[in-house]
Amino acid sequence: MISRALRVIARSVKRLDASDVGAGIVLLVAAVAALVVANSPLRNFYDNLGSFTFGFSALGVQLQLREWVTDGLLAVFFFTVGLDLKEECTSGILCDPKVAILPVAAACGGVVCPAVIYVLAIMPIGGEAMQGWAIPTATDIAFAVSILAMVGRGLPHQLRTFLLTLAVVDDLIGITIIAVYYTAGIHVLPLLLALGALALFAFLLRKGISSPFIAFPLAVIAWMLVHASGIHPTICGVALGLCVPASAPWKGHDSMAGMLARKLAPYSKLLIVPIFAFFSTGVNVDGWAGLALRLQEPVTLAIVVALTLGKMLGITGTTFLLTRLPVLSLPKGLRWSEMIGMGFVAGIGFTVSMLIGELAFGAHSSIDDDSKIGILVGSLLSASIGALILHACAQHRRRKAYEATLLQSGRGTRDAQRMHDA
């Protein structure tokens, strides 16, 4: 009975993992559950659970549960991001500058424009709120790809490739911002020791020494040293991912990086990110009246506008300007209406935006709660507008394809009739 239940669960997980939509659904359920619990009589339980402290005080890692999720579990998610980056740079779209330049530049525009909009909106009040300028710069790849999968049947595959490349580069920029801007102070000795552990990790993998009994403890040591250095430990996850070889076949797989990325993807998409969402999105809005007041806060409004309009304008504007050059053009088969829809979908911030908000304002502070409401509302608006546009584009393509089929069928029938008459 138990084994049968486990097999059913395993098959369900595999189906969810194979579907772009599945990851988005699980993430959405986790976020909604957090909001429901945080605005119910279970609010105190939710707060106490997140603040439950445990760890190894002698090693300097005595953390609250929500900190273990943000600093520890999320480092595994960023490890998979590092693996994806390594693969893309080695054998994917990022290794061909001619193909990569457009989505890479679009990603840069999609970072700069929302940041500028946020700064301009917040500048009149200034103060602590200015620290959140990077919050609307992120794109949540799981939600964005899920929306595209749900409404994009019939759209060219180049649109998904463009979005994936843009989101990967977006993650890289977000990681760099976290490492450079949101690191208050650096302790040199732990950082140097962490670099040594990372170098040893990379060296062993290059030499084919990949036993989990060696690699995993070394990765944990590197994580602990980065944590002690004052740099956010999710950066260590990316660095470890970039250390994994991706240029040579490994044990029947295209590469070690590709194998690890595929094995870890289900845990990252269906477990780690939803758990982070559950502990991050639980904002108590004090009913509809409280929500209405929160939506009037400058930080909330700035994030909503920056995510909803800033991302689309930055991505499509940069792409439009570059395609005016004679050497660059949109990927074959793509239309500007589809690019605009994708630009709105890229305005779904969520995971990395939530993380940046906590680093900027402090987890679950009042202004952090304002930022989270802005992220949720802005992401919902971006997803809705983008989905409507892409759905209309997909319907138009399907209608044109159907009309072409009918026309071709009619021509075939007339030709056959002429041959019969002759």
Residue, then its C-alpha position, 0 to 999 in steps of 0.5 A: m500500500i505504502s509502496r504503491a502510494l510512493r510510486v504514485i507520488a514519484r510519477s506525479v513529481k516526474r510529470l510536474d518536473a517534465s512540465d513547465v506549468g507544473a513548477g509554476i503551479v507548485l510555486l503559486v500554491a506555496a505563495v498563496a498558502a503563506l498569504v492565507v496562513a499569515n492572515s489567519p489565526l495561524r499567524n503566530f504559529y507561522d511566525n514562531l516556525g520561521s523564527f525557530t533557531f537551531g544550528f551549530s553555534a561553535l561554527g557560527v551557523q546558529l540560524q532561524l529556520r527562515e534563515w536556513v531556507t534563505d541562506g542554505l536551501l536557496a544556495v542549492f537553487f543558485f547552485t543549479v543557476g550556476l550549472d545552467l550558466k556554465e552549460e549556456c556559456t560552454s555549449g549553449i546560446l551564450c557561447d555564440p556571441k552573434v546569437a547571444i548579443l540580443p537576449v543578453a542586451a535585452a536582459c541588461g535593458g530589463v535590469v536598468c529600466p526598472a531600477v531607474i523607474y524605481v529610483l525616480a519614483i522613490m527619490p522624493i522621499g529618499g531614505e531607506a527606501m532607496q536601498g530597494w532599487a534592485i528589487p524590480t530588476a529580477t525575472d522569476i524563470a519558473f513563473a515566466v516559463s510556466i505562463l509561456a507554456m500555458v498560453g503559448r501553444g503555437l508560438p515559435h520555440q525561439l520565443r521560449t529560447f529568448l526568454l530562457t536566455l534573458a532570465v539566465v543572464d538576469d539571474l547572473i546580474g541579480i547575483t552580481i548585485i547581491a554580491v557587490y551592493y548588498t554585502a555590508g562588510i567582508h571578513v578577509l580570512p574566511l573569504l580567502l579560505a572559501l576561495g581556497a575551498l572552491a579552487l580545491f572543489a574545482f580541481l578535484l572535479r577537473k581530475g574526475i574525483s567526484s565522490p559525493f563523500i568528498a565533494f559534498p563536505l567540501a561544498v559545505i565547508a565553502w558555504m560556511l566560510v562564505h557565510a562567515s565572510g559576510i557575503h550572502p552564501t547564495i553566491c557560494g552556490v553559484a560559484l560552486g555551480l560554475c566550478v563543475p565541468a561542462s565541456a566534456p562527456w561524463k559517465g554517459h552524459d553530455s557533461m557533469a554540469g548537465m547531469l547535475a542540473r537535470k538531477l537537481a532540477p526537480y528538487s530546486k523547482l518543486l521543493i526548494v523554491p516553493i519552501f522559500a516562497f512559503f517563508s517569504t511571502g507570508v505578509n499580514v495585510d490586516g484585511w482589505a482595508g490594510l491592503a488598500l493602505r499598503l498599496q498606497e505606500p511609495v515603495t509598493l507603488a514604485i515596485v508595481v510600476a517598475l515590474t509591470l512597465g519597466k521590464m517590458l520597456g527595458i527589454t523591448g526598447t533595448t531589442f528594438l534599438l539594437t535591431r535598427l542596426p544592420v547586423l542584428s534582427l529579431p530571431k526568425g519567426l518572432r513578431w514584435s507583439e510576441m516580444i511585447g508579451m514576453g517583456f510583460v511576462a519577464g516582469i514576474g519578479f518573485t524569488v530573487s526579488m523577494l531575496i533582494g527585498e529581504l537583504a535591502f530592508g531586513a526580513h519581515s520589517s514593515i518596509d520589507d512587507d511593503s516591498k513584498i506586496g509590491i512584488l506580488v501585485g506587480s508580478l500578478l499584473s505582469a503575468s496577466i497582461g503578458a498572458l493575455i497578449l501572448h494568448a492573443c498572439a498564439q490564437h492569431r498564429r493558429r488561425k492563420a495556420y488553419e486558414a493556410t491549411l484550408l487554402q492548401s486543401g482547397r487547391g489540392t481538391r481543385d488540382a485533382q478535379r482538373m486532372h480527373d477532367a483531363 
